[in-house]
């Protein structure tokens, strides 16, 4: 629903992307998990690995200076992410795994490295691994070799990009766009006085009906009766067995 028509990139950013002959890696941890708040040792891991790559790097960095910044990194406090990802020179997106970022990456057909930090991000990143459109890295255990291996895998293995392009095609194959569909259903419910026929039956049930408490009580009663009958039969068998051995002992 939030997907908008692609806009022209700012001229300086467009020039940077157009002139990159080696491809560009884009990295952003969103608006809530700021890159500039990362522990210094983790920042060093990123800068050292990026310095070894042949690619150019765009990094959303929220302060004026990035310590140890190599020449192939360009920082900015803000990027037009949705439009940026759709540039053909973007080869890879390193993200914290926010849902909107993943949707924008899929719409642009860009493979991902997901490094979840909090909330729903682990669930979201697990989905990109399941769909084989990216790789998950765990932030606390992040090391240079892990990051470099993940980047090289995504840059060299074309199956990830093919998978994300396939997923984009599937998600886009709809009769109408999501926003128009949402508006239509809202208006439909308004026209039909709440459209109570669309409500799930469980919405109007008491908790006793919803959890089938009466059925559970019947099952418990049946089990109790069976246990009681089994105990009575066991007692009868034990009494018969005791009487048999007692008579056998007397006769002996």
N, C-alpha and C positions, 0 to 999 in steps of 0.2 A: 504493500500500500504506500510505503514511503518512497518508492522508486520514482525518480523524476527524469524528465528528458535531459539527455546529456548536454552540458553547456561547454562553451569554449574555455580552455584553461587560461589563467593569467599568462601574459606574454613571456615573462621571464621563466616561468615553470615550463611552458610549452617549448621554449627554446632549449632548455636544459634536457628535456625528455627527447626531443627530436634529434638533438646532436649526440646523444649517447649511442655509441657504436657497440657497446658491450652489454647493453640491457641494464635495467634498473630494478633494484630491490627496494620495496617500500616497507617501512616499519613504523607502526603506531600502536600504542597501548590505550588508545581512546582518550576520552575526556575525564574519566574518573581515576584510572590507574596511570598517573603521569610518568613518562619516561625519566624526567628529571628527578623524580623521587626514588628511583631505583638505587639499591645499595651500590657504592662506588666499585666494589669488586665485580658486580654483575655488569656494570657499564663498561668496565675494562675488558671483560670477555667479549662483548659485542664489538667494541672498537678494534680489538686485536684481530678478531676473525674477519671483520669487514675490510681491514687493511690488507689482508691476504688475498682478497677476491679480485677478480678482473672486472666485476660489475660496479656500476655506480650505485650509490645508496641515497635514498631520501628518508630522513628520520624526523618524525614529529618530536621535537625537543622543545620544552616549554621555557627554557631560559636562553640568554644571549650567547652563552659559551658552552661548548661540549668539551670536557677535559680529554686531552689526547686524541682529538679529532684528526683522522687521516685525511688526505686530500680528496679521496673519492667519496666522502660523505658530505651531503648538503643537508643542513638542518633548517627547520622552520617551526614556529609556534603553532602554525595551522596550515593544513593542506585541504583543498577541496577533494576529499577522499573518493567520493563516488565517481566524479569525473576523472580524477587522476588514475584510478584503477583501470579505467577503460582505454587508457593509452596503450598502443600495441607494444611499446618498449618495456612495460611493466612485466617482469618475469615471475615475481614472487612477492607475497604479502606476509610479513611477520606481524602477528596480532595477538592480543590477549584473549581473543575468543568471544568478544561481544556479539550478540545475535545480529545486530544491524550490520556490523562489519563483515560477518560471514555472508550475509545475504548480498551485500554489495560486491564482495569478491566473487561469489557464484555468478551474479549477473554480469560481471566483467570477464569471467572465464579465467581467473587467476588462481593458481595453487597457493596453499597456505602452510605456514608453520604456526601452530597454535601453542601459546605459552600461557595457560590459564593462571589467574591470580586470585579470584574470589567469585562468590555467588554462582551463577549458572554457567560460568565459563568452562568448567570441567566437562559438564554435560554437552555443551556446544562443541567443544574441541573433540570429544569422543566421537561425535557424529561425523566430523570431517575425516577422522581416521577410519571409521566404519565405511564411509562412502569412498575411501581411497582418493580423496582430493587434497590430502595434506598429511602432515606429520605432527605429532604432539611431543612437546618437550616439557619437563617438569621444572619450574623455576628454581626451587630450592636446590636441586641437584644439577643445575645447568653448568656445563663445563665447555671449554673451547672446542674439544673434539666432537662433543654432541652437536653443538650448533653448526660447526663447519660441515660435518657429515650430513646433517639434515638439509642444509642449503645445497650442497653438491648433489644430493640425491634428487631433489626437486628440480634442479636446473638441468640435470642430465637424463632423467627418466621421464620421457614424454607421456607416459601413461597417466600421470597425475593431471596434466593439463587436458588430456583427452577425456578423463573422467569428469572433470569440473565442467567442461563444455557440454558433455552429455547431460549432466545434472541441470545445467542452465536450460538446455533444450526441453527437458521434461517439465521443469518448473514454469517455463514460459508457454507451454502448450495448453492454453486454456481458452474457453469460449469467449470470455471477457476478462478484463483486468480486475485485479483484486479490489481496487477502490470502487469501481462501478458496481461490482457485485455486493460489496458491503453496503453501499448507499441504497441499492435496490431492496435488500432484505430489511434494512431499517425502515424504509418507507412502507414495505409490505406489512410489517408488524404494526406500524402506525395505522394503516388503512383497515386492518382486520381486528382492531380493538384488542391488541396485545397478542393475537395469534396463539391462543392457549393450546390449540391443537398441535403446535410444534414443541410444546414442553414435554420432556420425558415423563412417563408415568410416575417414576420414583419421586418427582418433585412434589407430588401431592399426597404422598404416603406418610403415614406415621412411622416412627422409628421401629415400632413393633412389627408393622407390615414389611418395612424395607429390609429388616434383618431376619425375617421369617422366624420370629421368636416362638410362635406357636408350634412350628415344625420342629424347632430345636427341642422344645419341651417334650413333644411327643417322642422324639428319638431318645431323649434322656430317660423317659418313663419306660420305653421298650427295653432299653439296655438294662435298666434297674430290675425289671421283671425277669429278664433272661438270667441276670446274675443271681437273683433270688431262687429261681427254679434250679439253676445249676448247683447252688449251695444245698438246696433241699435234696436233690438227687444224690449229691455227694455224701450227705449225711445218711441217707437211706442205704447207700452202698456200703458205707463204713459200718453201719449197725448190722447189716446182714453178714458182712465179712467177720465182724467181731463175734457174732453169735455162732457162726460156723466154726471158727477156731476154738471157741469156748466149749462147744459140744464135742468137738474132736478131742480136746484135751481131757474132758470128763470120761469119755469112752475109753481113752487110752489108759 
